[in-house]
Amino acid sequence: MAAAGSASRSFVWLIQAPPQTLVINPVNSLPKPVNTEIGYTASSSNAVNPRYKWLWGDGSPETAYAPSPTATHSFGQPGLYVVKVTVTDDSALERSFTFVQAVHLPSTANKPSTSANIAYETRSGANNRAWVVNQDNDSVSVFDAVTNARLAEINVGAMPRSVAIAPNGNAWVVNKGSANISVINPATLAIAWVLGFAAPGADSQRNFLALLSWLAWLR
């Protein structure tokens, strides 16, 4: 009987690291006043011939891809805008990053010193008014300070905590539960706009603190 044979072969097994892929780096921007040209600079890593485009979150169209990483934009209304910047390169991959741009009304000459759930409005040529926050039903009541008649009850955000009268007469109501501010037109006694975060819920407390930080910056 023949003996069983054996054989051997050798080979080289080369393990290579995976290729590095396109990465877009974070973009940050401080709060800015309305109607101000804001400059932005994006950046990326592992890109070959990168191009960038921007979506401003204010209803204006998305820009076309361009090789320059810089862009400027102005916002015509106060608010918190979700801005998205996207990068692509010769690999045809796309990477995006979103951030919040806070836009505020022009700062007043004097800093606020206190906050309260009642505000007194002095008017020229008309009866003064008192504004009262109704914390139990998410509204604000407006009273004629001379006749004591209730003029309106205005629904605001969740868990309102304080009200203040701005120099232009608008009433600003800070809502803790919905982490936003209801701005009320004094002529129509209706909500003019809402400033704040769009995602209340489990993060409402964190959003509310962030909103207060933004307001502190305005001071």
Short mmCIF file of the C-alpha atoms (twelve columns), coordinates in Angstrom:
data_MODEL
# 
_entry.id   MODEL 
# 
loop_
_atom_site.group_PDB 
_atom_site.id 
_atom_site.type_symbol 
_atom_site.label_atom_id 
_atom_site.label_alt_id 
_atom_site.label_comp_id 
_atom_site.label_asym_id 
_atom_site.label_seq_id 
_atom_site.Cartn_x 
_atom_site.Cartn_y 
_atom_site.Cartn_z 
_atom_site.pdbx_PDB_model_num 
ATOM 1   C CA . MET A 1   0.000   0.000   0.000  1 
ATOM 2   C CA . ALA A 2   1.394   3.425   -0.959 1 
ATOM 3   C CA . ALA A 3   1.917   5.961   1.810  1 
ATOM 4   C CA . ALA A 4   -0.373  8.984   1.859  1 
ATOM 5   C CA . GLY A 5   1.307   12.062  0.313  1 
ATOM 6   C CA . SER A 6   1.387   15.645  1.612  1 
ATOM 7   C CA . ALA A 7   1.927   19.018  0.023  1 
ATOM 8   C CA . SER A 8   2.230   22.647  1.131  1 
ATOM 9   C CA . ARG A 9   1.768   26.046  -0.433 1 
ATOM 10  C CA . SER A 10  2.584   29.540  0.790  1 
ATOM 11  C CA . PHE A 11  0.765   32.809  0.141  1 
ATOM 12  C CA . VAL A 12  0.744   36.420  1.332  1 
ATOM 13  C CA . TRP A 13  -2.446  37.788  2.906  1 
ATOM 14  C CA . LEU A 14  -2.384  41.595  2.786  1 
ATOM 15  C CA . ILE A 15  -4.866  43.409  5.026  1 
ATOM 16  C CA . GLN A 16  -5.432  47.017  4.092  1 
ATOM 17  C CA . ALA A 17  -7.159  49.705  6.105  1 
ATOM 18  C CA . PRO A 18  -10.498 50.794  4.636  1 
ATOM 19  C CA . PRO A 19  -10.290 53.972  2.571  1 
ATOM 20  C CA . GLN A 20  -11.017 57.195  4.404  1 
ATOM 21  C CA . THR A 21  -14.386 58.638  3.517  1 
ATOM 22  C CA . LEU A 22  -15.621 62.177  3.191  1 
ATOM 23  C CA . VAL A 23  -16.340 63.960  6.489  1 
ATOM 24  C CA . ILE A 24  -17.933 67.379  7.035  1 
ATOM 25  C CA . ASN A 25  -16.860 69.289  10.127 1 
ATOM 26  C CA . PRO A 26  -19.213 71.127  12.526 1 
ATOM 27  C CA . VAL A 27  -20.219 74.739  11.909 1 
ATOM 28  C CA . ASN A 28  -21.076 77.095  14.768 1 
ATOM 29  C CA . SER A 29  -22.552 80.593  14.741 1 
ATOM 30  C CA . LEU A 30  -23.440 83.068  17.481 1 
ATOM 31  C CA . PRO A 31  -26.835 84.819  17.600 1 
ATOM 32  C CA . LYS A 32  -27.088 87.718  15.150 1 
ATOM 33  C CA . PRO A 33  -29.522 90.640  14.590 1 
ATOM 34  C CA . VAL A 34  -32.117 90.585  11.820 1 
ATOM 35  C CA . ASN A 35  -31.133 91.937  8.391  1 
ATOM 36  C CA . THR A 36  -27.427 91.404  9.093  1 
ATOM 37  C CA . GLU A 37  -25.082 89.686  6.648  1 
ATOM 38  C CA . ILE A 38  -23.792 86.622  8.504  1 
ATOM 39  C CA . GLY A 39  -20.641 84.920  7.285  1 
ATOM 40  C CA . TYR A 40  -20.185 81.148  7.474  1 
ATOM 41  C CA . THR A 41  -17.201 78.905  6.758  1 
ATOM 42  C CA . ALA A 42  -17.568 75.154  6.242  1 
ATOM 43  C CA . SER A 43  -14.755 72.614  6.160  1 
ATOM 44  C CA . SER A 44  -14.330 68.934  5.368  1 
ATOM 45  C CA . SER A 45  -11.809 66.113  5.681  1 
ATOM 46  C CA . ASN A 46  -10.677 63.430  3.229  1 
ATOM 47  C CA . ALA A 47  -12.246 65.369  0.364  1 
ATOM 48  C CA . VAL A 48  -10.998 65.499  -3.210 1 
ATOM 49  C CA . ASN A 49  -12.129 68.717  -4.906 1 
ATOM 50  C CA . PRO A 50  -14.870 69.494  -2.319 1 
ATOM 51  C CA . ARG A 51  -17.931 71.582  -3.192 1 
ATOM 52  C CA . TYR A 52  -20.458 73.053  -0.766 1 
ATOM 53  C CA . LYS A 53  -24.111 74.100  -0.814 1 
ATOM 54  C CA . TRP A 54  -26.292 75.759  1.828  1 
ATOM 55  C CA . LEU A 55  -29.964 75.578  2.849  1 
ATOM 56  C CA . TRP A 56  -30.877 78.441  5.159  1 
ATOM 57  C CA . GLY A 57  -34.147 77.222  6.676  1 
ATOM 58  C CA . ASP A 58  -36.017 80.481  6.031  1 
ATOM 59  C CA . GLY A 59  -37.824 79.487  2.853  1 
ATOM 60  C CA . SER A 60  -35.144 80.727  0.480  1 
ATOM 61  C CA . PRO A 61  -33.888 78.211  -2.127 1 
ATOM 62  C CA . GLU A 62  -30.887 75.995  -1.517 1 
ATOM 63  C CA . THR A 63  -27.703 77.300  -3.098 1 
ATOM 64  C CA . ALA A 64  -25.909 75.448  -5.885 1 
ATOM 65  C CA . TYR A 65  -22.709 73.535  -5.198 1 
ATOM 66  C CA . ALA A 66  -19.661 75.824  -5.224 1 
ATOM 67  C CA . PRO A 67  -15.971 75.190  -4.481 1 
ATOM 68  C CA . SER A 68  -15.787 78.017  -1.936 1 
ATOM 69  C CA . PRO A 69  -16.408 76.877  1.670  1 
ATOM 70  C CA . THR A 70  -17.639 80.353  2.663  1 
ATOM 71  C CA . ALA A 71  -21.127 81.809  2.332  1 
ATOM 72  C CA . THR A 72  -23.128 84.781  3.610  1 
ATOM 73  C CA . HIS A 73  -26.827 85.139  4.339  1 
ATOM 74  C CA . SER A 74  -29.179 87.555  6.117  1 
ATOM 75  C CA . PHE A 75  -32.450 86.697  7.857  1 
ATOM 76  C CA . GLY A 76  -35.360 89.130  7.684  1 
ATOM 77  C CA . GLN A 77  -37.272 87.884  10.737 1 
ATOM 78  C CA . PRO A 78  -36.195 86.933  14.273 1 
ATOM 79  C CA . GLY A 79  -36.280 83.256  15.125 1 
ATOM 80  C CA . LEU A 80  -34.270 80.052  15.301 1 
ATOM 81  C CA . TYR A 81  -33.361 78.746  11.843 1 
ATOM 82  C CA . VAL A 82  -32.094 75.226  11.119 1 
ATOM 83  C CA . VAL A 83  -29.295 75.720  8.578  1 
ATOM 84  C CA . LYS A 84  -27.899 72.782  6.588  1 
ATOM 85  C CA . VAL A 85  -24.567 72.725  4.768  1 
ATOM 86  C CA . THR A 86  -23.762 69.825  2.431  1 
ATOM 87  C CA . VAL A 87  -20.401 68.848  0.947  1 
ATOM 88  C CA . THR A 88  -19.630 66.557  -1.976 1 
ATOM 89  C CA . ASP A 89  -16.415 65.693  -3.808 1 
ATOM 90  C CA . ASP A 90  -15.121 63.687  -6.767 1 
ATOM 91  C CA . SER A 91  -16.241 60.461  -5.087 1 
ATOM 92  C CA . ALA A 92  -19.866 61.681  -5.494 1 
ATOM 93  C CA . LEU A 93  -20.511 61.120  -1.780 1 
ATOM 94  C CA . GLU A 94  -22.536 63.714  0.117  1 
ATOM 95  C CA . ARG A 95  -22.240 64.634  3.775  1 
ATOM 96  C CA . SER A 96  -24.421 67.188  5.598  1 
ATOM 97  C CA . PHE A 97  -24.306 69.060  8.889  1 
ATOM 98  C CA . THR A 98  -27.173 71.040  10.438 1 
ATOM 99  C CA . PHE A 99  -26.980 73.748  13.083 1 
ATOM 100 C CA . VAL A 100 -29.286 76.354  14.615 1 
ATOM 101 C CA . GLN A 101 -28.841 80.022  13.779 1 
ATOM 102 C CA . ALA A 102 -30.479 82.325  16.334 1 
ATOM 103 C CA . VAL A 103 -31.650 85.656  14.901 1 
ATOM 104 C CA . HIS A 104 -32.898 88.382  17.229 1 
ATOM 105 C CA . LEU A 105 -34.365 91.858  17.065 1 
ATOM 106 C CA . PRO A 106 -31.966 94.784  17.609 1 
ATOM 107 C CA . SER A 107 -30.810 95.015  21.208 1 
ATOM 108 C CA . THR A 108 -32.352 97.700  23.396 1 
ATOM 109 C CA . ALA A 109 -30.241 100.409 25.023 1 
ATOM 110 C CA . ASN A 110 -31.063 99.246  28.554 1 
ATOM 111 C CA . LYS A 111 -30.747 95.763  29.958 1 
ATOM 112 C CA . PRO A 112 -33.800 94.112  31.567 1 
ATOM 113 C CA . SER A 113 -33.530 93.892  35.340 1 
ATOM 114 C CA . THR A 114 -36.520 91.811  36.459 1 
ATOM 115 C CA . SER A 115 -39.152 89.430  35.157 1 
ATOM 116 C CA . ALA A 116 -42.683 88.901  36.466 1 
ATOM 117 C CA . ASN A 117 -46.002 87.299  35.609 1 
ATOM 118 C CA . ILE A 118 -47.659 90.746  35.515 1 
ATOM 119 C CA . ALA A 119 -46.681 93.658  33.267 1 
ATOM 120 C CA . TYR A 120 -48.047 97.206  33.233 1 
ATOM 121 C CA . GLU A 121 -48.317 98.887  29.828 1 
ATOM 122 C CA . THR A 122 -48.296 102.692 29.693 1 
ATOM 123 C CA . ARG A 123 -50.010 104.047 26.572 1 
ATOM 124 C CA . SER A 124 -50.273 107.523 25.065 1 
ATOM 125 C CA . GLY A 125 -53.806 108.663 24.224 1 
ATOM 126 C CA . ALA A 126 -55.412 105.464 25.530 1 
ATOM 127 C CA . ASN A 127 -56.033 103.724 28.826 1 
ATOM 128 C CA . ASN A 128 -53.078 101.897 30.283 1 
ATOM 129 C CA . ARG A 129 -53.282 98.112  30.368 1 
ATOM 130 C CA . ALA A 130 -52.251 95.285  32.665 1 
ATOM 131 C CA . TRP A 131 -50.984 91.966  31.282 1 
ATOM 132 C CA . VAL A 132 -51.354 88.891  33.480 1 
ATOM 133 C CA . VAL A 133 -49.886 85.438  32.831 1 
ATOM 134 C CA . ASN A 134 -52.357 82.600  33.446 1 
ATOM 135 C CA . GLN A 135 -50.008 79.766  34.335 1 
ATOM 136 C CA . ASP A 136 -52.857 77.307  34.868 1 
ATOM 137 C CA . ASN A 137 -54.360 77.502  31.367 1 
ATOM 138 C CA . ASP A 138 -51.478 78.570  29.076 1 
ATOM 139 C CA . SER A 139 -52.785 82.036  28.284 1 
ATOM 140 C CA . VAL A 140 -52.322 85.741  28.974 1 
ATOM 141 C CA . SER A 141 -55.135 88.104  29.992 1 
ATOM 142 C CA . VAL A 142 -55.147 91.810  29.128 1 
ATOM 143 C CA . PHE A 143 -57.070 94.259  31.342 1 
ATOM 144 C CA . ASP A 144 -57.968 97.922  30.971 1 
ATOM 145 C CA . ALA A 145 -56.170 99.508  33.931 1 
ATOM 146 C CA . VAL A 146 -58.823 102.252 34.245 1 
ATOM 147 C CA . THR A 147 -62.102 100.340 33.863 1 
ATOM 148 C CA . ASN A 148 -60.728 96.956  35.028 1 
ATOM 149 C CA . ALA A 149 -62.470 95.340  32.049 1 
ATOM 150 C CA . ARG A 150 -60.845 92.282  30.559 1 
ATOM 151 C CA . LEU A 151 -59.971 93.104  26.951 1 
ATOM 152 C CA . ALA A 152 -58.662 89.744  25.774 1 
ATOM 153 C CA . GLU A 153 -57.415 86.327  26.776 1 
ATOM 154 C CA . ILE A 154 -54.676 85.146  24.413 1 
ATOM 155 C CA . ASN A 155 -53.500 81.550  24.139 1 
ATOM 156 C CA . VAL A 156 -49.702 81.246  24.272 1 
ATOM 157 C CA . GLY A 157 -47.263 78.345  24.695 1 
ATOM 158 C CA . ALA A 158 -47.215 75.653  27.366 1 
ATOM 159 C CA . MET A 159 -46.494 76.656  30.964 1 
ATOM 160 C CA . PRO A 160 -46.084 80.455  30.557 1 
ATOM 161 C CA . ARG A 161 -44.036 81.996  33.337 1 
ATOM 162 C CA . SER A 162 -43.421 85.713  32.702 1 
ATOM 163 C CA . VAL A 163 -44.419 88.651  30.506 1 
ATOM 164 C CA . ALA A 164 -42.592 91.847  29.570 1 
ATOM 165 C CA . ILE A 165 -43.434 94.843  27.380 1 
ATOM 166 C CA . ALA A 166 -40.809 95.637  24.728 1 
ATOM 167 C CA . PRO A 167 -39.924 99.227  23.756 1 
ATOM 168 C CA . ASN A 168 -41.997 98.873  20.565 1 
ATOM 169 C CA . GLY A 169 -45.047 97.818  22.621 1 
ATOM 170 C CA . ASN A 170 -44.978 94.103  21.838 1 
ATOM 171 C CA . ALA A 171 -45.639 91.788  24.783 1 
ATOM 172 C CA . TRP A 172 -43.116 88.958  25.180 1 
ATOM 173 C CA . VAL A 173 -44.325 85.874  27.062 1 
ATOM 174 C CA . VAL A 174 -41.775 83.247  28.111 1 
ATOM 175 C CA . ASN A 175 -43.202 79.697  27.993 1 
ATOM 176 C CA . LYS A 176 -41.275 77.131  30.021 1 
ATOM 177 C CA . GLY A 177 -43.113 73.995  28.866 1 
ATOM 178 C CA . SER A 178 -42.809 74.643  25.141 1 
ATOM 179 C CA . ALA A 179 -39.388 76.310  25.504 1 
ATOM 180 C CA . ASN A 180 -40.325 79.345  23.432 1 
ATOM 181 C CA . ILE A 181 -41.454 82.969  23.533 1 
ATOM 182 C CA . SER A 182 -44.837 84.193  22.309 1 
ATOM 183 C CA . VAL A 183 -44.631 87.748  20.940 1 
ATOM 184 C CA . ILE A 184 -48.030 89.501  21.027 1 
ATOM 185 C CA . ASN A 185 -48.989 92.479  18.861 1 
ATOM 186 C CA . PRO A 186 -50.434 95.191  21.162 1 
ATOM 187 C CA . ALA A 187 -52.778 96.514  18.465 1 
ATOM 188 C CA . THR A 188 -54.398 93.234  17.436 1 
ATOM 189 C CA . LEU A 189 -53.854 91.400  20.758 1 
ATOM 190 C CA . ALA A 190 -52.863 88.342  18.733 1 
ATOM 191 C CA . ILE A 191 -49.670 86.313  18.425 1 
ATOM 192 C CA . ALA A 192 -47.315 88.046  15.985 1 
ATOM 193 C CA . TRP A 193 -44.682 85.324  15.997 1 
ATOM 194 C CA . VAL A 194 -43.110 82.646  18.187 1 
ATOM 195 C CA . LEU A 195 -39.426 82.451  19.018 1 
ATOM 196 C CA . GLY A 196 -37.987 79.199  20.274 1 
ATOM 197 C CA . PHE A 197 -37.271 75.529  19.749 1 
ATOM 198 C CA . ALA A 198 -39.589 73.336  17.709 1 
ATOM 199 C CA . ALA A 199 -39.143 70.126  19.681 1 
ATOM 200 C CA . PRO A 200 -40.759 70.244  23.140 1 
ATOM 201 C CA . GLY A 201 -41.126 67.104  25.211 1 
ATOM 202 C CA . ALA A 202 -38.409 65.222  27.052 1 
ATOM 203 C CA . ASP A 203 -35.872 67.914  26.134 1 
ATOM 204 C CA . SER A 204 -38.088 70.865  27.043 1 
ATOM 205 C CA . GLN A 205 -36.137 71.690  30.198 1 
ATOM 206 C CA . ARG A 206 -32.837 71.662  28.328 1 
ATOM 207 C CA . ASN A 207 -34.327 73.691  25.480 1 
ATOM 208 C CA . PHE A 208 -35.776 76.196  27.935 1 
ATOM 209 C CA . LEU A 209 -32.380 76.656  29.582 1 
ATOM 210 C CA . ALA A 210 -30.797 77.092  26.171 1 
ATOM 211 C CA . LEU A 211 -33.425 79.692  25.306 1 
ATOM 212 C CA . LEU A 212 -32.711 81.567  28.533 1 
ATOM 213 C CA . SER A 213 -29.000 81.478  27.692 1 
ATOM 214 C CA . TRP A 214 -29.794 83.007  24.307 1 
ATOM 215 C CA . LEU A 215 -31.874 85.741  25.953 1 
ATOM 216 C CA . ALA A 216 -29.044 86.411  28.408 1 
ATOM 217 C CA . TRP A 217 -26.735 86.897  25.437 1 
ATOM 218 C CA . LEU A 218 -29.152 89.483  24.035 1 
ATOM 219 C CA . ARG A 219 -28.819 91.485  27.241 1 
# 
